Amino acid sequence: MQVKRHISKKVSIVLLGVAVVVLAAFTTAHADSISFTTSTPIASTLTDWTSSLTFQQFNPSLGTLTGVAIDLSSTLSTTLTVTNVGTSQSNGSARTEILIAVVDPSGIIGTLPTYTPYPVQPSNPQLDYMSKGFSYSNLASGGQVTSGTLTGSATNVSNSYTTPGLLAEFTGAGSISLPAATLTYTDLSNSGGNTESAQVTYAGLTGTVTYIYTPVPLPSALLLFGPGLFGLVGLRRRYLA
């Protein structure tokens, strides 16, 4: 009988230790994440446009928001026209470059491009990419050549933000709209002659936000732990009886 009592004590201590470890696992803070795709993707639109992307906010009942990651992707189609305004033949190549900026309502992320009195680049474009290029040769003085439709696409690496003010903007029970805008250039190089270029470009944009947060403890897990702990205590008493 004495041997049985000694073994039951060890068993109850081990089980109680396991229960403590399980409780610690439930209550120890860990990072989790949830993602939302914009509800207002921007269709392919003539640049330079100004629009916005709308996202669902982070629900604070899930826990504490610690970071916001924004992923964007864009496609463009463009047609370039090159005119030789010089007196000799020209050879060269051309392509379209587009900058896309997405900012938060308070301007914490950055600024959008401006156009008056002259184009000014955004402070931190999330996307900056080129269309496919085309080449021309022996373009006579006064001659003109058109590229046909050229395409391009880009996806940015996640931009992550942890600024408290920005986290507050993304937290709530509704949605948040992020202003977005484009700035379009022509990249033209030539030898001989003197060329000018014009472009007609369409671009679209979509995106996803990922919220990184520390979740609240799971109430159901804690409720299950309580009866389990009492069960272990009862088991120990039964063995000791």
GIJOHU-V105902 format. One record per pair of residues at least 12 apart in sequence whose ideal C-beta (glycine too) atoms are under 8 Angstrom apart, sorted by the first residue. I is the first residue (numbers start at 1). J is the second residue. Records with the same first field share a line. If there is no record, write none. Layout:
I: J ; J
//
This chain:
4: 239
5: 239 ; 240
8: 236 ; 239 ; 240
9: 236 ; 239 ; 240
11: 236 ; 239
12: 232 ; 233 ; 235 ; 236 ; 239
15: 232 ; 235 ; 236
16: 229 ; 232 ; 236
19: 225 ; 228 ; 229 ; 232
22: 225
23: 222 ; 225
26: 217 ; 218 ; 221 ; 222 ; 225
27: 217 ; 222
29: 214
30: 214 ; 215
31: 66 ; 212 ; 213 ; 214
32: 62 ; 63 ; 212 ; 213 ; 214 ; 215
33: 210 ; 211 ; 212 ; 213
34: 58 ; 62 ; 210 ; 211 ; 213
35: 208 ; 209 ; 210 ; 211
36: 55 ; 56 ; 208 ; 209 ; 211
37: 206 ; 207 ; 208
38: 53 ; 54 ; 55 ; 206 ; 207 ; 208 ; 209
39: 54 ; 55 ; 56 ; 175
40: 52 ; 53 ; 54 ; 177
41: 53 ; 204 ; 205 ; 206 ; 207
42: 180 ; 204 ; 205 ; 206
43: 204
44: 75 ; 76 ; 77 ; 202 ; 203 ; 204
45: 202 ; 203 ; 204
46: 200 ; 201 ; 202
47: 76 ; 98 ; 182 ; 183 ; 184 ; 201 ; 202 ; 203
48: 113 ; 115 ; 181 ; 182 ; 183 ; 184
49: 181 ; 182 ; 203
50: 112 ; 179 ; 180 ; 181
51: 179 ; 180 ; 181 ; 205
52: 177 ; 178 ; 179 ; 180
53: 102 ; 177 ; 178 ; 180 ; 205 ; 206 ; 207
54: 175 ; 176 ; 177 ; 178
55: 170 ; 175 ; 176 ; 178 ; 207 ; 209
56: 175
57: 170 ; 171 ; 172 ; 173 ; 174 ; 175 ; 176
58: 170 ; 171 ; 172 ; 211 ; 213
59: 173
60: 171 ; 172
61: 216
62: 213 ; 215 ; 216
63: 213 ; 214 ; 215 ; 216
64: 213 ; 214
65: 167 ; 170 ; 171 ; 211 ; 212 ; 213
66: 162 ; 167 ; 212 ; 213 ; 214
67: 160 ; 161 ; 162 ; 167 ; 211 ; 212 ; 213
68: 160 ; 161 ; 162 ; 166 ; 167 ; 170 ; 209 ; 210 ; 211 ; 212
69: 158 ; 159 ; 160 ; 161 ; 209 ; 210 ; 212
70: 102 ; 126 ; 158 ; 159 ; 161 ; 178 ; 207 ; 208 ; 209 ; 210
71: 155 ; 156 ; 158 ; 207 ; 208 ; 209 ; 210
72: 100 ; 102 ; 126 ; 127 ; 155 ; 156 ; 205 ; 206 ; 207
73: 153 ; 154 ; 155 ; 156 ; 205 ; 206 ; 207
74: 98 ; 100 ; 127 ; 129 ; 153 ; 154 ; 155 ; 203 ; 204 ; 205 ; 206
75: 151 ; 152 ; 153 ; 203 ; 204
76: 96 ; 98 ; 129 ; 131 ; 151 ; 152 ; 153 ; 201 ; 202 ; 203 ; 204
77: 131 ; 149 ; 150 ; 151 ; 201 ; 202 ; 203
78: 96 ; 131 ; 147 ; 149 ; 150 ; 151 ; 152 ; 199 ; 200 ; 201 ; 202
79: 146 ; 147 ; 148 ; 149 ; 150 ; 199 ; 200 ; 201
80: 94 ; 95 ; 96 ; 134 ; 146 ; 147 ; 150 ; 186 ; 197 ; 198 ; 199
81: 144 ; 145 ; 146 ; 147 ; 197 ; 198 ; 199
82: 94 ; 136 ; 139 ; 144 ; 145 ; 146 ; 147 ; 188 ; 190 ; 195 ; 196 ; 197
83: 142 ; 143 ; 144 ; 195 ; 196 ; 197 ; 198
84: 139 ; 140 ; 141 ; 142 ; 143 ; 144 ; 193 ; 194 ; 195
85: 141 ; 142 ; 193 ; 194 ; 195 ; 196
86: 141 ; 192 ; 193 ; 194 ; 195
87: 141 ; 193 ; 194
88: 141 ; 192 ; 193
89: 138 ; 139 ; 140 ; 141 ; 192 ; 193
90: 136 ; 139 ; 190 ; 191 ; 192 ; 193 ; 194 ; 195
91: 135 ; 136 ; 137 ; 138 ; 139 ; 190 ; 191 ; 192
92: 135 ; 136 ; 139 ; 188 ; 189 ; 190 ; 191 ; 195
93: 133 ; 134 ; 135 ; 136 ; 188 ; 189 ; 190
94: 133 ; 134 ; 136 ; 147 ; 186 ; 187 ; 188 ; 189 ; 197
95: 130 ; 131 ; 132 ; 133 ; 134 ; 150 ; 186 ; 187
96: 130 ; 131 ; 150 ; 152 ; 184 ; 185 ; 186 ; 187 ; 199 ; 201
97: 128 ; 129 ; 130 ; 131 ; 184 ; 185 ; 186 ; 187
98: 127 ; 128 ; 129 ; 130 ; 131 ; 152 ; 182 ; 183 ; 184 ; 185 ; 201 ; 203
99: 113 ; 121 ; 122 ; 125 ; 127 ; 128 ; 182 ; 183 ; 184 ; 185
100: 125 ; 126 ; 127 ; 128 ; 180 ; 181 ; 182 ; 203 ; 205
101: 113 ; 122 ; 123 ; 124 ; 125 ; 126 ; 180 ; 181 ; 183
102: 126 ; 178 ; 179 ; 180 ; 205 ; 207
103: 122 ; 178 ; 179 ; 180
104: 166 ; 169 ; 176 ; 178
105: 169 ; 176 ; 177 ; 178 ; 179
106: 165 ; 166 ; 169
108: 161 ; 163 ; 165 ; 166 ; 169
109: 124 ; 159 ; 161 ; 166
110: 122 ; 123 ; 124
111: 123 ; 124
112: 179 ; 180 ; 181
113: 181 ; 182 ; 183
119: 183
121: 183
122: 181 ; 183
125: 183
126: 156 ; 159
127: 154 ; 156 ; 205
128: 154
129: 152 ; 153 ; 154
130: 152 ; 187
131: 150 ; 151 ; 152 ; 201
132: 150 ; 151 ; 152
133: 150 ; 187
134: 147 ; 148 ; 150
139: 193 ; 195
141: 193
158: 210
160: 212
170: 209 ; 211
180: 205
182: 203
184: 199 ; 201 ; 203
186: 198 ; 199
//
